[in-house]
Amino acid sequence: MELNTLLTENIDLYDGKKMYDEICKKILSNKMILAWIMKGCISEYQDIEIKDIAAKYIEGDPNVGTINVVTGENIQGLPTEELSINNGKIFYDIRYQAIVPTPSEDDFIRLIINVEGQNKYNPGYSLVKRGIHYASSTISGQYGTEFTKSDYQKIKKVISIWICRNVPKYLENTITSYDMKENNIIGGVQEKKENYDLLSVVMIYLGQAEDEVQSNVLKMLNALFSEEVSASEKITFLSTEFEISATENFESEVQIMCNFSQGIEEKGIEKGIEKGIEKGTVASIINVMDNLKLSIEEAIVAVGVPESERNNYMTTIVGLAK
């Protein structure tokens, strides 16, 4: 792969990763892409037309977190930053409100939806727990904005959707939701669903673009984030198969994402070479990890890297995966 000159001259590895993350968030905030995610993952939208979800039911413009967000502008009262327990901050990737039609034309339900992209499946903790934390924080954060005092009836349901890449083989091309449900231990009391169905975490685990899958949202996201599919192919596929308009801005964003992905990989390997890392060995380790689904440590041993050099290779490949 030949590194784009602009990236070589102006982007170091850290900033490249940050900018790649930001352009991915921008692309995911496209209303048509969000509509496909909502239809494929949220039961309330399963029977609604994609164009209607995008045009009628996503309110305002989704708020996208940026690298240096401190307070940011609030769209629909939803900043991408908020304080968590012990004043720890949570930076959301994308947050927005959406409405769900009800049988009464004069009534509707409003949801708060958070979409997160995750390039590293095992960051040292459970992503499901993190998703629950994000959703719970969004619920508690409604106090003082959506409701005050004891007016709990105004709490809005929160859905946190996690799009995960580079996952173990057994998780690839799966979508799982974790929801609040009623469980009668003794008796058969039935509470209104809207009074307890207030939190849902959805985990989307991606596979390869060429995988045979039945889910439209998996097909779309696998192609969008594939490193084997060119920008022009992605744009054509999304336009023809998913009716996502190939506007000049969207085409530019997809091209930049692909350029950054390529540049980050090459830059990471170059930095490793400066420390005596061999580019071919790095590529071999990555191939073994992908094809045999081994951990970094297992792949390094399988390729035959001397013990004295393993830490350098580990550091280089972990950097690429972040």
CORVENPE-V642884 format. One record per residue. N is the residue number from 1. RES is the residue in one small letter. PHI is phi in whole degrees, -180 to 180 (999 if undefined). D_LAST is the distance of its C-alpha to the last C-alpha in Angstrom with 2 decimals. Layout:
<<N/RES/PHI/D_LAST> <N/RES/PHI/D_LAST>>
//
This chain:
<<1/m/999/19.78> <2/e/-100/21.20> <3/l/-75/19.10> <4/n/-58/20.49> <5/t/-59/22.66> <6/l/-60/21.73> <7/l/-66/18.02> <8/t/-59/19.14> <9/e/-83/21.48> <10/n/-120/19.83> <11/i/-126/16.02> <12/d/-89/14.17> <13/l/-60/10.55> <14/y/-64/9.63> <15/d/-64/12.00> <16/g/-60/11.05> <17/k/-65/7.62> <18/k/-62/9.80> <19/m/-69/12.52> <20/y/-62/10.81> <21/d/-60/9.97> <22/e/-67/13.58> <23/i/-70/15.20> <24/c/-64/13.78> <25/k/-62/15.34> <26/k/-61/18.44> <27/i/-65/18.86> <28/l/-64/18.51> <29/s/-80/21.13> <30/n/-57/23.66> <31/k/-62/26.49> <32/m/-69/27.19> <33/i/-65/23.66> <34/l/-62/23.85> <35/a/-62/27.35> <36/w/-65/26.27> <37/i/-64/23.65> <38/m/-63/26.39> <39/k/-64/29.02> <40/g/-84/26.96> <41/c/-127/25.69> <42/i/-118/28.24> <43/s/-59/31.76> <44/e/-62/33.46> <45/y/-114/32.60> <46/q/-61/33.18> <47/d/-104/36.63> <48/i/-107/35.99> <49/e/-64/35.73> <50/i/-54/32.40> <51/k/-64/34.07> <52/d/-70/35.74> <53/i/-59/32.55> <54/a/-67/31.05> <55/a/-87/34.33> <56/k/-106/36.03> <57/y/-110/33.76> <58/i/-89/30.62> <59/e/-89/31.97> <60/g/63/31.31> <61/d/-102/28.07> <62/p/-54/24.82> <63/n/-86/23.38> <64/v/-108/19.90> <65/g/-67/17.93> <66/t/-121/17.28> <67/i/-57/15.46> <68/n/-111/18.67> <69/v/-64/20.40> <70/v/-111/22.92> <71/t/-121/25.48> <72/g/68/25.31> <73/e/-85/27.90> <74/n/-92/28.59> <75/i/-108/29.06> <76/q/57/31.27> <77/g/70/30.86> <78/l/-124/27.16> <79/p/-70/25.01> <80/t/-87/21.22> <81/e/-125/21.46> <82/e/-153/23.65> <83/l/-80/24.50> <84/s/-111/23.80> <85/i/-58/25.58> <86/n/58/26.52> <87/n/63/25.63> <88/g/-72/21.89> <89/k/-96/20.37> <90/i/-112/18.61> <91/f/-107/16.98> <92/y/-83/17.37> <93/d/-69/15.75> <94/i/-140/19.12> <95/r/-138/22.42> <96/y/-162/25.88> <97/q/-105/29.20> <98/a/-140/30.87> <99/i/-110/34.37> <100/v/-120/35.79> <101/p/-68/39.39> <102/t/-121/41.98> <103/p/-54/45.42> <104/s/-88/46.92> <105/e/-65/46.33> <106/d/-92/46.68> <107/d/-128/43.98> <108/f/-161/40.24> <109/i/-111/37.33> <110/r/-108/34.42> <111/l/-113/30.88> <112/i/-111/27.81> <113/i/-119/24.67> <114/n/-121/21.06> <115/v/-119/18.33> <116/e/-124/14.63> <117/g/-100/11.78> <118/q/-135/9.05> <119/n/-89/6.42> <120/k/-122/6.14> <121/y/-69/9.88> <122/n/-118/10.61> <123/p/-82/9.12> <124/g/107/12.56> <125/y/-156/14.76> <126/s/-78/16.25> <127/l/-66/14.80> <128/v/-62/18.49> <129/k/-63/19.56> <130/r/-63/17.15> <131/g/-62/18.57> <132/i/-65/22.03> <133/h/-63/21.45> <134/y/-61/20.44> <135/a/-66/23.45> <136/s/-64/25.77> <137/s/-64/24.94> <138/t/-68/25.78> <139/i/-66/29.02> <140/s/-65/30.06> <141/g/-70/29.12> <142/q/-76/31.82> <143/y/-67/34.49> <144/g/94/36.20> <145/t/-120/35.03> <146/e/-87/35.71> <147/f/-151/38.23> <148/t/-135/40.14> <149/k/52/42.30> <150/s/-109/42.86> <151/d/-85/42.31> <152/y/-68/39.65> <153/q/-63/40.81> <154/k/-89/38.76> <155/i/-63/35.36> <156/k/-96/33.19> <157/k/-65/31.15> <158/v/-117/27.37> <159/i/-125/24.98> <160/s/-110/21.23> <161/i/-111/19.47> <162/w/-116/15.94> <163/i/-104/14.57> <164/c/-112/12.19> <165/r/-110/10.83> <166/n/55/10.34> <167/v/-102/12.93> <168/p/-58/15.74> <169/k/-55/18.71> <170/y/-69/21.00> <171/l/-97/19.03> <172/e/-57/18.61> <173/n/58/20.71> <174/t/-127/21.74> <175/i/-133/22.27> <176/t/-132/23.39> <177/s/-114/24.79> <178/y/-122/25.70> <179/d/-129/28.78> <180/m/-90/31.70> <181/k/-132/34.85> <182/e/-82/38.45> <183/n/-134/39.66> <184/n/-76/43.39> <185/i/-80/44.12> <186/i/-134/47.84> <187/g/88/49.55> <188/g/-134/48.35> <189/v/-65/47.64> <190/q/-123/45.57> <191/e/-82/43.77> <192/k/-61/42.90> <193/k/-58/39.42> <194/e/-66/38.42> <195/n/-87/39.08> <196/y/-129/36.41> <197/d/-82/34.04> <198/l/-118/31.89> <199/l/-146/28.35> <200/s/-144/26.21> <201/v/-117/22.58> <202/v/-117/21.58> <203/m/-107/18.72> <204/i/-106/18.15> <205/y/-107/16.50> <206/l/-83/16.23> <207/g/-123/17.48> <208/q/-103/18.52> <209/a/-62/20.55> <210/e/-87/23.54> <211/d/-65/23.74> <212/e/-83/27.00> <213/v/-133/26.45> <214/q/-90/29.02> <215/s/-83/26.90> <216/n/-63/26.86> <217/v/-67/23.75> <218/l/-68/21.81> <219/k/-58/23.39> <220/m/-64/22.45> <221/l/-71/18.77> <222/n/-60/18.33> <223/a/-70/19.95> <224/l/-60/18.24> <225/f/-102/14.66> <226/s/-69/15.88> <227/e/-87/14.93> <228/e/-98/18.49> <229/v/-105/20.37> <230/s/-71/21.42> <231/a/-59/21.54> <232/s/-64/25.31> <233/e/-66/25.19> <234/k/-62/22.83> <235/i/-62/25.15> <236/t/-63/28.24> <237/f/-62/27.02> <238/l/-65/26.05> <239/s/-72/29.35> <240/t/-80/31.63> <241/e/-90/30.23> <242/f/-128/29.01> <243/e/56/31.15> <244/i/-92/28.34> <245/s/-59/30.11> <246/a/-86/28.89> <247/t/-70/29.57> <248/e/-61/29.00> <249/n/-64/26.29> <250/f/-65/24.44> <251/e/-59/24.80> <252/s/-64/23.51> <253/e/-64/20.38> <254/v/-65/19.60> <255/q/-63/20.37> <256/i/-63/18.14> <257/m/-58/15.14> <258/c/-65/15.98> <259/n/-64/16.56> <260/f/-65/13.29> <261/s/-58/11.47> <262/q/-66/13.93> <263/g/-66/13.83> <264/i/-63/10.17> <265/e/-62/10.68> <266/e/-66/14.03> <267/k/-65/13.27> <268/g/-62/10.77> <269/i/-68/13.57> <270/e/-61/16.17> <271/k/-64/14.95> <272/g/-65/15.00> <273/i/-62/18.47> <274/e/-60/19.66> <275/k/-99/19.30> <276/g/89/21.24> <277/i/-82/18.54> <278/e/-91/20.04> <279/k/-58/18.32> <280/g/-63/20.24> <281/t/-69/19.19> <282/v/-59/15.44> <283/a/-61/16.34> <284/s/-65/18.55> <285/i/-63/16.08> <286/i/-63/13.67> <287/n/-63/16.92> <288/v/-63/18.14> <289/m/-61/15.10> <290/d/-69/15.50> <291/n/-78/19.29> <292/l/-102/20.11> <293/k/56/17.30> <294/l/-96/16.99> <295/s/-72/14.52> <296/i/-59/13.01> <297/e/-60/16.04> <298/e/-65/18.48> <299/a/-68/17.45> <300/i/-62/17.79> <301/v/-67/21.18> <302/a/-63/22.21> <303/v/-76/21.74> <304/g/92/23.88> <305/v/-70/21.91> <306/p/-57/24.27> <307/e/-56/23.51> <308/s/-68/23.72> <309/e/-106/20.87> <310/r/-65/18.40> <311/n/-63/16.57> <312/n/-63/15.90> <313/y/-67/14.55> <314/m/-60/12.42> <315/t/-61/10.91> <316/t/-64/10.46> <317/i/-75/8.89> <318/v/-61/6.44> <319/g/-61/5.52> <320/l/-67/5.67> <321/a/-80/3.80> <322/k/-75/0.00>>
//
